Amino acid sequence: MLNDIWQLTYIQTVNATRISNVFYYRQTTSDGVTDPREDLGVGFDQGPAQVYEAELAAGWIGLCYEIAKVGVTGQQFFRTLATTSPGAEAGEAYNAATAATIAFFTATGSHDGTGRTFIAGFPVTYENRNNLTGDGLLAIDLIGNALLLPITRLGVTFVPGRAPGFKKDPASTPEVPLPDIPTTFDPWILEDVRIPLTKIRSRRQSTRC
């Protein structure tokens, strides 16, 4: 329903190693005629996932989307399968532990208003001496831009952003500790994208679809 916060876990495989990206969306319209989880999953599959497919190597495959409402315990598990094909770019894919980092920012621009995601599966031709080539920068930029766009399906819209959570109270001290301060969902804005090449360890390799 309106203003619900959703977590979407995008599960993929790169050279037979499973990885995942986690994104958060706020629903900005009322529910439509179908389950909003289906709307978000299909909308992501028809939007950002298509850009993943177009810009990554054939060793990359999108598998499925697991979607849950944030802050609700005991909810029914929901998964929808991806319909994308293996990556369309020619060439061998780097292993899953090699990824480009995309940084996201909210309107505040502060440390509390930042986030990042790791994109694995790009072809070896995108890298030169541990830096992305011009083609690689363009590809990751296209993926990043797609991840910043709202998702709309059958009249239901979801806006991407930083997940709600908690941060340290600046007035808290070791002598007088104070509870952490809750933070609300904050949408990303298209302002600054930093794209260094980064080595990371694959996560959620035991995930199954």
VOSEZA-836323 format. One record per residue: residue number from 1; residue in one letter; x, y, z of N, C-alpha, C in turn. Coordinates in steps of 0.02 Angstrom, whole numbers, m for minus. Example, Ala and Ser with C-alpha at 12.3 -4.5 7.8 and 13.67 -1.06 7.14 Angstrom:
+-----+--------+--------+--------+--------+--------+--------+--------+--------+--------+--------+
| num | residu |   n_px |   n_py |   n_pz |  ca_px |  ca_py |  ca_pz |   c_px |   c_py |   c_pz |
+-----+--------+--------+--------+--------+--------+--------+--------+--------+--------+--------+
|   1 |      A |    660 |   m284 |    390 |    615 |   m225 |    390 |    660 |   m165 |    390 |
|   2 |      S |    642 |   m112 |    354 |    684 |    m53 |    357 |    645 |      2 |    394 |
+-----+--------+--------+--------+--------+--------+--------+--------+--------+--------+--------+
This chain:
+-----+--------+--------+--------+--------+--------+--------+--------+--------+--------+--------+
| num | residu |   n_px |   n_py |   n_pz |  ca_px |  ca_py |  ca_pz |   c_px |   c_py |   c_pz |
+-----+--------+--------+--------+--------+--------+--------+--------+--------+--------+--------+
|   1 |      M |     42 |    m59 |      0 |      0 |      0 |      0 |     44 |     63 |      0 |
|   2 |      L |     13 |    120 |     m6 |     50 |    183 |     m9 |     99 |    190 |     49 |
|   3 |      N |    161 |    209 |     32 |    216 |    221 |     79 |    245 |    158 |    111 |
|   4 |      D |    225 |    100 |     89 |    259 |     39 |    112 |    331 |     39 |     86 |
|   5 |      I |    377 |     12 |    126 |    447 |      6 |    106 |    460 |    m67 |     89 |
|   6 |      W |    490 |    m79 |     31 |    502 |   m147 |      8 |    577 |   m160 |     m1 |
|   7 |      Q |    598 |   m219 |     18 |    667 |   m242 |      5 |    666 |   m291 |    m53 |
|   8 |      L |    706 |   m276 |   m104 |    712 |   m320 |   m162 |    782 |   m348 |   m164 |
|   9 |      T |    789 |   m413 |   m160 |    854 |   m446 |   m166 |    859 |   m477 |   m235 |
|  10 |      Y |    906 |   m451 |   m274 |    915 |   m474 |   m343 |    970 |   m527 |   m343 |
|  11 |      I |    952 |   m589 |   m356 |    999 |   m645 |   m353 |   1022 |   m662 |   m424 |
|  12 |      Q |   1087 |   m667 |   m431 |   1118 |   m678 |   m497 |   1171 |   m732 |   m490 |
|  13 |      T |   1200 |   m751 |   m546 |   1258 |   m795 |   m546 |   1309 |   m768 |   m595 |
|  14 |      V |   1372 |   m770 |   m575 |   1428 |   m749 |   m618 |   1477 |   m807 |   m621 |
|  15 |      N |   1485 |   m836 |   m680 |   1529 |   m894 |   m688 |   1512 |   m949 |   m637 |
|  16 |      A |   1447 |   m960 |   m629 |   1419 |  m1013 |   m585 |   1425 |   m998 |   m511 |
|  17 |      T |   1445 |   m937 |   m492 |   1447 |   m916 |   m422 |   1388 |   m870 |   m408 |
|  18 |      R |   1349 |   m885 |   m357 |   1290 |   m845 |   m342 |   1308 |   m783 |   m302 |
|  19 |      I |   1278 |   m727 |   m322 |   1288 |   m664 |   m288 |   1220 |   m630 |   m282 |
|  20 |      S |   1216 |   m575 |   m246 |   1153 |   m539 |   m241 |   1165 |   m465 |   m230 |
|  21 |      N |   1118 |   m425 |   m253 |   1114 |   m353 |   m238 |   1049 |   m342 |   m201 |
|  22 |      V |   1050 |   m299 |   m150 |    991 |   m283 |   m111 |    973 |   m209 |   m122 |
|  23 |      F |    910 |   m197 |   m139 |    886 |   m129 |   m151 |    823 |   m117 |   m110 |
|  24 |      Y |    810 |    m52 |    m96 |    751 |    m34 |    m58 |    709 |     16 |    m99 |
|  25 |      Y |    644 |      6 |    m95 |    597 |     48 |   m132 |    539 |     69 |    m87 |
|  26 |      R |    516 |    131 |    m96 |    454 |    153 |    m63 |    398 |    155 |   m114 |
|  27 |      Q |    342 |    126 |    m96 |    284 |    127 |   m140 |    251 |    195 |   m135 |
|  28 |      T |    245 |    230 |   m191 |    218 |    299 |   m190 |    148 |    304 |   m217 |
|  29 |      T |    117 |    249 |   m233 |     47 |    247 |   m254 |     11 |    191 |   m217 |
|  30 |      S |    m54 |    192 |   m220 |    m93 |    139 |   m189 |    m85 |     74 |   m228 |
|  31 |      D |   m104 |     18 |   m197 |    m99 |    m46 |   m230 |   m142 |    m47 |   m293 |
|  32 |      G |   m119 |    m85 |   m342 |   m157 |    m94 |   m403 |   m198 |   m157 |   m401 |
|  33 |      V |   m207 |   m188 |   m459 |   m249 |   m247 |   m464 |   m210 |   m311 |   m447 |
|  34 |      T |   m144 |   m306 |   m443 |   m103 |   m365 |   m428 |    m63 |   m353 |   m364 |
|  35 |      D |    m30 |   m405 |   m340 |     11 |   m401 |   m280 |     67 |   m351 |   m292 |
|  36 |      P |     77 |   m302 |   m247 |    131 |   m253 |   m259 |    200 |   m285 |   m263 |
|  37 |      R |    209 |   m341 |   m231 |    274 |   m376 |   m236 |    285 |   m400 |   m307 |
|  38 |      E |    232 |   m424 |   m338 |    238 |   m444 |   m408 |    251 |   m384 |   m452 |
|  39 |      D |    217 |   m328 |   m438 |    228 |   m267 |   m477 |    301 |   m245 |   m472 |
|  40 |      L |    329 |   m246 |   m412 |    399 |   m225 |   m404 |    447 |   m273 |   m438 |
|  41 |      G |    436 |   m338 |   m429 |    480 |   m387 |   m460 |    478 |   m385 |   m535 |
|  42 |      V |    419 |   m384 |   m564 |    412 |   m382 |   m637 |    438 |   m315 |   m663 |
|  43 |      G |    424 |   m261 |   m626 |    448 |   m195 |   m648 |    524 |   m192 |   m648 |
|  44 |      F |    556 |   m221 |   m598 |    630 |   m223 |   m597 |    656 |   m266 |   m654 |
|  45 |      D |    622 |   m322 |   m666 |    643 |   m368 |   m719 |    638 |   m334 |   m787 |
|  46 |      Q |    589 |   m292 |   m796 |    579 |   m258 |   m860 |    617 |   m192 |   m866 |
|  47 |      G |    648 |   m171 |   m810 |    684 |   m108 |   m809 |    759 |   m118 |   m797 |
|  48 |      P |    783 |   m108 |   m735 |    855 |   m114 |   m721 |    886 |   m179 |   m744 |
|  49 |      A |    850 |   m235 |   m736 |    879 |   m300 |   m754 |    895 |   m303 |   m829 |
|  50 |      Q |    856 |   m268 |   m869 |    870 |   m268 |   m941 |    936 |   m233 |   m956 |
|  51 |      V |    953 |   m182 |   m916 |   1016 |   m147 |   m925 |   1074 |   m190 |   m901 |
|  52 |      Y |   1065 |   m225 |   m845 |   1115 |   m274 |   m824 |   1131 |   m321 |   m882 |
|  53 |      E |   1078 |   m349 |   m911 |   1087 |   m398 |   m965 |   1125 |   m368 |  m1024 |
|  54 |      A |   1107 |   m307 |  m1043 |   1137 |   m275 |  m1102 |   1210 |   m258 |  m1092 |
|  55 |      E |   1230 |   m243 |  m1030 |   1297 |   m217 |  m1018 |   1346 |   m267 |   m989 |
|  56 |      L |   1324 |   m326 |   m967 |   1368 |   m374 |   m935 |   1383 |   m432 |   m982 |
|  57 |      A |   1433 |   m472 |   m963 |   1457 |   m526 |  m1006 |   1412 |   m588 |  m1001 |
|  58 |      A |   1423 |   m635 |  m1047 |   1381 |   m695 |  m1051 |   1387 |   m739 |   m989 |
|  59 |      G |   1441 |   m730 |   m951 |   1449 |   m768 |   m889 |   1403 |   m746 |   m834 |
|  60 |      W |   1369 |   m690 |   m845 |   1320 |   m664 |   m796 |   1250 |   m688 |   m814 |
|  61 |      I |   1212 |   m708 |   m764 |   1142 |   m728 |   m774 |   1101 |   m702 |   m715 |
|  62 |      G |   1046 |   m668 |   m729 |    999 |   m649 |   m677 |    952 |   m708 |   m662 |
|  63 |      L |    943 |   m723 |   m598 |    904 |   m782 |   m579 |    834 |   m765 |   m553 |
|  64 |      C |    830 |   m724 |   m501 |    764 |   m712 |   m471 |    766 |   m652 |   m425 |
|  65 |      Y |    707 |   m634 |   m400 |    699 |   m577 |   m354 |    661 |   m602 |   m293 |
|  66 |      E |    688 |   m589 |   m234 |    653 |   m602 |   m171 |    632 |   m536 |   m142 |
|  67 |      I |    568 |   m529 |   m126 |    541 |   m465 |   m106 |    504 |   m472 |    m40 |
|  68 |      A |    518 |   m424 |      6 |    486 |   m425 |     72 |    471 |   m354 |     93 |
|  69 |      K |    418 |   m346 |    132 |    401 |   m281 |    160 |    445 |   m268 |    221 |
|  70 |      V |    475 |   m210 |    225 |    520 |   m194 |    280 |    480 |   m181 |    344 |
|  71 |      G |    504 |   m209 |    399 |    473 |   m197 |    464 |    416 |   m243 |    481 |
|  72 |      V |    405 |   m295 |    441 |    351 |   m342 |    453 |    381 |   m411 |    466 |
|  73 |      T |    365 |   m441 |    523 |    389 |   m508 |    539 |    336 |   m559 |    522 |
|  74 |      G |    359 |   m619 |    506 |    313 |   m674 |    493 |    276 |   m669 |    428 |
|  75 |      Q |    301 |   m630 |    381 |    266 |   m623 |    317 |    281 |   m682 |    271 |
|  76 |      Q |    237 |   m692 |    224 |    244 |   m747 |    176 |    303 |   m734 |    130 |
|  77 |      F |    344 |   m786 |    119 |    402 |   m780 |     74 |    377 |   m768 |      3 |
|  78 |      F |    412 |   m723 |    m33 |    392 |   m709 |   m102 |    453 |   m707 |   m146 |
|  79 |      R |    449 |   m742 |   m202 |    503 |   m743 |   m251 |    472 |   m745 |   m321 |
|  80 |      T |    501 |   m708 |   m367 |    481 |   m712 |   m436 |    543 |   m720 |   m479 |
|  81 |      L |    539 |   m762 |   m530 |    597 |   m778 |   m571 |    612 |   m723 |   m622 |
|  82 |      A |    676 |   m714 |   m636 |    697 |   m667 |   m688 |    684 |   m697 |   m757 |
|  83 |      T |    670 |   m654 |   m805 |    658 |   m676 |   m874 |    714 |   m654 |   m920 |
|  84 |      T |    765 |   m622 |   m894 |    820 |   m598 |   m936 |    863 |   m656 |   m960 |
|  85 |      S |    899 |   m643 |  m1014 |    947 |   m691 |  m1041 |   1016 |   m679 |  m1012 |
|  86 |      P |   1065 |   m723 |  m1024 |   1134 |   m709 |  m1003 |   1158 |   m643 |  m1032 |
|  87 |      G |   1209 |   m614 |  m1000 |   1235 |   m550 |  m1023 |   1251 |   m549 |  m1097 |
|  88 |      A |   1239 |   m491 |  m1128 |   1244 |   m486 |  m1201 |   1313 |   m465 |  m1225 |
|  89 |      E |   1357 |   m441 |  m1179 |   1423 |   m418 |  m1201 |   1469 |   m477 |  m1216 |
|  90 |      A |   1507 |   m471 |  m1269 |   1554 |   m524 |  m1287 |   1613 |   m525 |  m1240 |
|  91 |      G |   1644 |   m582 |  m1234 |   1704 |   m588 |  m1193 |   1691 |   m624 |  m1128 |
|  92 |      E |   1745 |   m647 |  m1098 |   1742 |   m682 |  m1034 |   1725 |   m634 |   m978 |
|  93 |      A |   1684 |   m657 |   m931 |   1667 |   m616 |   m873 |   1718 |   m625 |   m818 |
|  94 |      Y |   1734 |   m569 |   m784 |   1775 |   m574 |   m724 |   1739 |   m617 |   m672 |
|  95 |      N |   1776 |   m646 |   m625 |   1744 |   m686 |   m574 |   1700 |   m643 |   m529 |
|  96 |      A |   1658 |   m676 |   m490 |   1607 |   m642 |   m451 |   1636 |   m598 |   m396 |
|  97 |      A |   1699 |   m609 |   m377 |   1730 |   m569 |   m325 |   1760 |   m504 |   m351 |
|  98 |      T |   1754 |   m491 |   m415 |   1778 |   m429 |   m444 |   1718 |   m388 |   m465 |
|  99 |      A |   1712 |   m328 |   m439 |   1652 |   m289 |   m450 |   1667 |   m215 |   m456 |
| 100 |      A |   1624 |   m179 |   m491 |   1626 |   m106 |   m492 |   1578 |    m81 |   m439 |
| 101 |      T |   1598 |    m29 |   m404 |   1557 |      0 |   m351 |   1520 |     61 |   m377 |
| 102 |      I |   1455 |     62 |   m367 |   1415 |    121 |   m383 |   1392 |    152 |   m318 |
| 103 |      A |   1408 |    216 |   m308 |   1387 |    252 |   m248 |   1323 |    291 |   m262 |
| 104 |      F |   1277 |    290 |   m214 |   1214 |    327 |   m219 |   1212 |    381 |   m165 |
| 105 |      F |   1177 |    436 |   m179 |   1172 |    491 |   m132 |   1100 |    514 |   m125 |
| 106 |      T |   1082 |    537 |    m65 |   1018 |    569 |    m54 |   1028 |    644 |    m59 |
| 107 |      A |    974 |    682 |    m51 |    978 |    754 |    m57 |   1022 |    785 |     m3 |
| 108 |      T |   1029 |    752 |     54 |   1070 |    780 |    108 |   1144 |    780 |     89 |
| 109 |      G |   1166 |    729 |     51 |   1235 |    725 |     31 |   1283 |    708 |     87 |
| 110 |      S |   1257 |    692 |    146 |   1299 |    676 |    203 |   1317 |    602 |    202 |
| 111 |      H |   1361 |    583 |    249 |   1379 |    512 |    255 |   1317 |    470 |    270 |
| 112 |      D |   1270 |    499 |    310 |   1209 |    462 |    326 |   1164 |    454 |    266 |
| 113 |      G |   1177 |    493 |    213 |   1134 |    490 |    154 |   1168 |    458 |     95 |
| 114 |      T |   1211 |    409 |    107 |   1245 |    375 |     52 |   1231 |    301 |     53 |
| 115 |      G |   1241 |    270 |     m3 |   1235 |    197 |     m9 |   1277 |    174 |    m67 |
| 116 |      R |   1283 |    109 |    m76 |   1322 |     84 |   m131 |   1298 |     14 |   m150 |
| 117 |      T |   1314 |     m4 |   m211 |   1299 |    m72 |   m234 |   1358 |    m95 |   m277 |
| 118 |      F |   1366 |   m160 |   m281 |   1422 |   m190 |   m317 |   1396 |   m226 |   m379 |
| 119 |      I |   1426 |   m211 |   m436 |   1405 |   m241 |   m499 |   1459 |   m289 |   m523 |
| 120 |      A |   1443 |   m353 |   m525 |   1490 |   m404 |   m548 |   1464 |   m433 |   m614 |
| 121 |      G |   1510 |   m461 |   m652 |   1491 |   m494 |   m715 |   1510 |   m456 |   m777 |
| 122 |      F |   1549 |   m402 |   m769 |   1569 |   m365 |   m829 |   1626 |   m402 |   m865 |
| 123 |      P |   1633 |   m392 |   m930 |   1685 |   m427 |   m968 |   1754 |   m401 |   m952 |
| 124 |      V |   1804 |   m443 |   m963 |   1873 |   m424 |   m948 |   1895 |   m364 |   m990 |
| 125 |      T |   1863 |   m353 |  m1046 |   1881 |   m296 |  m1089 |   1862 |   m229 |  m1058 |
| 126 |      Y |   1822 |   m229 |  m1004 |   1803 |   m167 |   m971 |   1857 |   m142 |   m924 |
| 127 |      E |   1910 |   m181 |   m914 |   1961 |   m163 |   m864 |   2029 |   m155 |   m896 |
| 128 |      N |   2066 |   m105 |   m871 |   2135 |    m94 |   m893 |   2176 |    m69 |   m833 |
| 129 |      R |   2222 |   m111 |   m810 |   2264 |    m94 |   m753 |   2223 |    m73 |   m692 |
| 130 |      N |   2173 |   m113 |   m677 |   2130 |   m105 |   m618 |   2086 |    m43 |   m622 |
| 131 |      N |   2074 |    m18 |   m681 |   2028 |     38 |   m691 |   1979 |     19 |   m746 |
| 132 |      L |   1919 |     47 |   m742 |   1870 |     35 |   m794 |   1889 |     75 |   m857 |
| 133 |      T |   1881 |     44 |   m914 |   1892 |     79 |   m978 |   1833 |    125 |   m991 |
| 134 |      G |   1837 |    163 |  m1046 |   1782 |    206 |  m1065 |   1718 |    167 |  m1075 |
| 135 |      D |   1722 |    109 |  m1108 |   1663 |     67 |  m1118 |   1637 |     42 |  m1051 |
| 136 |      G |   1682 |     24 |  m1007 |   1662 |      0 |   m941 |   1627 |     54 |   m900 |
| 137 |      L |   1655 |    115 |   m902 |   1624 |    171 |   m866 |   1554 |    185 |   m893 |
| 138 |      L |   1547 |    183 |   m959 |   1481 |    195 |   m988 |   1432 |    141 |   m967 |
| 139 |      A |   1454 |     78 |   m968 |   1409 |     23 |   m949 |   1386 |     29 |   m877 |
| 140 |      I |   1433 |     41 |   m831 |   1415 |     46 |   m761 |   1372 |    108 |   m748 |
| 141 |      D |   1386 |    162 |   m786 |   1345 |    222 |   m780 |   1273 |    208 |   m801 |
| 142 |      L |   1264 |    171 |   m854 |   1197 |    154 |   m877 |   1160 |    112 |   m825 |
| 143 |      I |   1195 |     64 |   m795 |   1164 |     24 |   m743 |   1145 |     67 |   m683 |
| 144 |      G |   1192 |    111 |   m662 |   1178 |    155 |   m606 |   1119 |    200 |   m618 |
| 145 |      N |   1114 |    229 |   m678 |   1057 |    271 |   m694 |    992 |    232 |   m691 |
| 146 |      A |    993 |    171 |   m716 |    932 |    130 |   m715 |    910 |    115 |   m644 |
| 147 |      L |    958 |    106 |   m599 |    941 |     91 |   m529 |    914 |    151 |   m492 |
| 148 |      L |    925 |    212 |   m519 |    899 |    272 |   m488 |    828 |    290 |   m509 |
| 149 |      L |    804 |    259 |   m562 |    739 |    276 |   m589 |    683 |    242 |   m550 |
| 150 |      P |    626 |    276 |   m541 |    568 |    242 |   m512 |    546 |    184 |   m555 |
| 151 |      I |    515 |    135 |   m524 |    488 |     77 |   m560 |    412 |     83 |   m559 |
| 152 |      T |    381 |     77 |   m617 |    308 |     81 |   m622 |    283 |     21 |   m662 |
| 153 |      R |    232 |    m12 |   m634 |    200 |    m67 |   m669 |    126 |    m66 |   m653 |
| 154 |      L |     85 |    m66 |   m704 |     12 |    m67 |   m697 |    m12 |    m12 |   m650 |
| 155 |      G |     19 |     47 |   m656 |     m3 |    105 |   m617 |     25 |    109 |   m547 |
| 156 |      V |     65 |     60 |   m526 |     95 |     61 |   m459 |    168 |     81 |   m465 |
| 157 |      T |    189 |    131 |   m426 |    256 |    159 |   m432 |    297 |    148 |   m368 |
| 158 |      F |    361 |    134 |   m377 |    408 |    123 |   m322 |    469 |    166 |   m334 |
| 159 |      V |    491 |    202 |   m282 |    548 |    247 |   m287 |    607 |    217 |   m249 |
| 160 |      P |    667 |    212 |   m279 |    725 |    183 |   m245 |    756 |    232 |   m195 |
| 161 |      G |    786 |    204 |   m143 |    818 |    248 |    m94 |    853 |    210 |    m39 |
| 162 |      R |    875 |    249 |     11 |    911 |    221 |     68 |    861 |    191 |    117 |
| 163 |      A |    876 |    133 |    142 |    830 |     97 |    187 |    823 |    134 |    253 |
| 164 |      P |    765 |    130 |    285 |    759 |    156 |    353 |    802 |    116 |    400 |
| 165 |      G |    823 |    147 |    454 |    866 |    112 |    502 |    879 |    154 |    563 |
| 166 |      F |    940 |    152 |    588 |    958 |    190 |    648 |   1028 |    219 |    639 |
| 167 |      K |   1040 |    275 |    672 |   1107 |    304 |    674 |   1122 |    327 |    745 |
| 168 |      K |   1186 |    336 |    760 |   1206 |    355 |    827 |   1184 |    426 |    842 |
| 169 |      D |   1158 |    436 |    903 |   1140 |    503 |    926 |   1204 |    543 |    936 |
| 170 |      P |   1212 |    601 |    902 |   1274 |    639 |    909 |   1287 |    663 |    980 |
| 171 |      A |   1234 |    665 |   1021 |   1243 |    687 |   1091 |   1263 |    630 |   1137 |
| 172 |      S |   1265 |    569 |   1110 |   1282 |    511 |   1151 |   1356 |    512 |   1168 |
| 173 |      T |   1373 |    495 |   1230 |   1443 |    491 |   1252 |   1451 |    426 |   1291 |
| 174 |      P |   1514 |    403 |   1301 |   1524 |    343 |   1341 |   1496 |    350 |   1412 |
| 175 |      E |   1499 |    412 |   1438 |   1473 |    423 |   1505 |   1397 |    425 |   1507 |
| 176 |      V |   1368 |    454 |   1454 |   1294 |    459 |   1450 |   1272 |    431 |   1383 |
| 177 |      P |   1269 |    365 |   1377 |   1247 |    335 |   1313 |   1173 |    348 |   1300 |
| 178 |      L |   1158 |    364 |   1239 |   1089 |    377 |   1219 |   1068 |    327 |   1166 |
| 179 |      P |   1003 |    312 |   1162 |    980 |    265 |   1110 |    994 |    293 |   1040 |
| 180 |      D |   1004 |    247 |    994 |   1012 |    267 |    924 |    949 |    301 |    899 |
| 181 |      I |    959 |    345 |    850 |    903 |    383 |    822 |    877 |    347 |    759 |
| 182 |      P |    812 |    336 |    755 |    785 |    304 |    694 |    790 |    351 |    634 |
| 183 |      T |    804 |    322 |    576 |    806 |    360 |    514 |    752 |    334 |    467 |
| 184 |      T |    725 |    378 |    427 |    671 |    360 |    381 |    699 |    344 |    312 |
| 185 |      F |    657 |    315 |    270 |    676 |    303 |    200 |    693 |    369 |    167 |
| 186 |      D |    746 |    370 |    127 |    768 |    432 |     94 |    784 |    415 |     21 |
| 187 |      P |    749 |    446 |    m27 |    760 |    427 |    m97 |    828 |    449 |   m123 |
| 188 |      W |    855 |    410 |   m170 |    917 |    429 |   m203 |    903 |    484 |   m254 |
| 189 |      I |    955 |    525 |   m267 |    949 |    575 |   m319 |   1005 |    565 |   m370 |
| 190 |      L |    994 |    588 |   m431 |   1045 |    582 |   m483 |   1090 |    644 |   m478 |
| 191 |      E |   1145 |    635 |   m441 |   1190 |    692 |   m429 |   1263 |    674 |   m437 |
| 192 |      D |   1283 |    618 |   m408 |   1355 |    601 |   m408 |   1361 |    525 |   m407 |
| 193 |      V |   1398 |    499 |   m455 |   1409 |    427 |   m457 |   1484 |    415 |   m461 |
| 194 |      R |   1512 |    378 |   m413 |   1583 |    363 |   m413 |   1592 |    290 |   m431 |
| 195 |      I |   1638 |    275 |   m476 |   1641 |    207 |   m504 |   1712 |    180 |   m502 |
| 196 |      P |   1741 |    167 |   m443 |   1806 |    134 |   m442 |   1799 |     59 |   m453 |
| 197 |      L |   1850 |     28 |   m477 |   1851 |    m45 |   m482 |   1872 |    m73 |   m415 |
| 198 |      T |   1834 |   m120 |   m389 |   1845 |   m144 |   m321 |   1846 |   m219 |   m319 |
| 199 |      K |   1889 |   m248 |   m278 |   1888 |   m319 |   m266 |   1846 |   m332 |   m203 |
| 200 |      I |   1796 |   m374 |   m209 |   1755 |   m390 |   m151 |   1745 |   m465 |   m147 |
| 201 |      R |   1722 |   m487 |    m91 |   1707 |   m557 |    m82 |   1633 |   m569 |    m97 |
| 202 |      S |   1619 |   m620 |   m134 |   1550 |   m636 |   m151 |   1510 |   m650 |    m88 |
| 203 |      R |   1446 |   m630 |    m90 |   1403 |   m641 |    m32 |   1342 |   m682 |    m52 |
| 204 |      R |   1312 |   m714 |     m3 |   1250 |   m752 |    m12 |   1258 |   m805 |    m67 |
| 205 |      Q |   1313 |   m838 |    m67 |   1325 |   m889 |   m118 |   1281 |   m950 |   m108 |
| 206 |      S |   1251 |   m958 |    m49 |   1209 |  m1016 |    m37 |   1136 |  m1004 |    m57 |
| 207 |      T |   1121 |   m943 |    m82 |   1053 |   m927 |   m101 |   1030 |   m974 |   m157 |
| 208 |      R |    968 |   m995 |   m153 |    941 |  m1041 |   m204 |    878 |  m1011 |   m235 |
| 209 |      C |    870 |  m1024 |   m298 |    809 |  m1004 |   m334 |    775 |  m1066 |   m362 |
+-----+--------+--------+--------+--------+--------+--------+--------+--------+--------+--------+
